[in-house]
């Protein structure tokens, strides 16, 4: 008998269900007896013993279903050691739930914050397997996270749609893509969507360089310009501020996001009409794309094999096209960012894409 707990934590994405299905299908075909405990709404379910026993039927037909059948919530890692409003020790409560149910392993699907708590539970003696989920693709130790490719498809579709209206009206359009700390999603969607200018958190932009790029296109007879701007894009002036100073500036800003500030500054300098489009949470919604379905089936199957081997305390990663077990202790707390000097950035610049630097 194998008793496995599962939970999905943090922001949702398209392929969470596909990943859970991959784990369960592989275990069900290779283990004589299996009990699956699904914890509802992320770590909250583990803390407060909110769970339900799942059968193979619960995982049938969910390969193409977005979101998560277990529900999710954000439980900041920095507050995990802080008692709740009733004085409950969250870490002790999670350990108690795990031991009370007699679990052999807890499979945790989530991003960087989720991973930190997963490693904390590993340090507390629980058997943990982590599956790397995030549309941001910023988890260290894996080449790709599930949800990333599906989000690229949606963000690219948004840029594609903006192209036709921008060309029709000879306008400058900014498409704001998700990504506060890293620019992987903006980079890939921007290149795939044919954006003329791409602004990333890792490459502080000079607004004069952005304006010059737009002016150059106008002189060449190109009546419109598309900018793909990450939520966390930052100007060179702001990048020079301390973290405290920058937070203070943001608190006083009249702009809802950096895209509107960029639009305003372009309009002031060139006298052009600049529009902002924000796809927002649509980038996390809908069905997983075929790539993510395959990826999650492989990662889920590899997680099941680690459980059967009783090899715990690891993240199941994809490295050079192969699934790999990476010790949680080696990757926890690390962020995978875009290297401004990477080959892809150089290649994109060679095609004429401006990054504002």
C-alpha positions, 0 to 999 in steps of 0.5 A: 500500500502506498499512501500519497498526498498531493497539493497545488500551491501558489498561482494556478496555471494550465497544466497542474491537472495534467501533472497530477494525472501523470503521477497517479496514472504511473503509480496506478499501473505499477503499485498494487494498492494506492491511496491518494489524499488530495489537499484542498487549496494548497498548504491550507489543506495540509495545515487545517486537514482539509482533504479528500480521498481521490480515486483514478476516476478523479484523474480521468479526463483532466489532461486537457483541463486547466486550473487545478481540481484541488484548488490553490492558494498563496501561503507566503514562505516567510509567514510559515513559521508565524502562528496563524490568528488562533496561535496555530503552529503551521509547520507543526500542523502540516507535520501532524496531518502528514503523520496522522494520515500515515503518508509515504510521500507528499507530492507538491506542485508549485513555483519558487515560494511553494518550493521553499516550503516544500524544502522546509518540510523536507528538513522537518523529516517529511518525504517530499517530491516537488514538481516545477510549476510556473508560467514564469519559467524561473525555477532554478535547476530545470530547463523548463517549467510546466505552464510556461509554453501554454502561457507563451501561446496565449501571450503570443496570440495577444501580440498577434491580435494587436498587430492587426489593429496597430497596423490598421491605425498606425499606432504604437501598442504596448502589450504587458506580459506577466513576469515581475522578477524575470522576463522569460515569458515576455522574451519568448512571446515577444520574439514569437509575436514579432515585437519590435521592442522587448523590455525585461526586468533583467535589462534596465531600459533607457527611454531614449533608446526606446524612443529612438527605435520607434522613430527609426521605424517611422523614418523607414515608413513603418507606421506602427510599433509593438512593444512587449513589456514585462510587468517588472520592466525597469528603467535605468534610473529606477534600477539605480535606486535602492530597493526601499527608494524604488518601493517608495517611488512605486507607492507614489506613482500615478501609473497602474503599471510600468507599461502606462509610464512607458506609454506616457513617456513615449507619447510626450517625446514623439507626440504619438498615440500609444495604447496599452493592452494587458492580457493579464490572467488570461495567460494563466488560463485555458487548456494546457497546450500539447507541449505542456501535456507531454511535459507533465505526463513525463514529469508525473511519470518520473515523480511516480518512479522516484516514489517507487524507488523511495528517493525523496527530497527532490524536484523532478526537472527537465534537463537537456530533454531528460527528466532528472531528480534534483535535490531540493536543497540544491535549488530551493530559494534560487531564481533562474533569470534571463542572462542579458548576454545570452545567445538568444538575446544576441540573436534577437538583437541581430534581427533588429529587436530593441531591448532598450539598452 
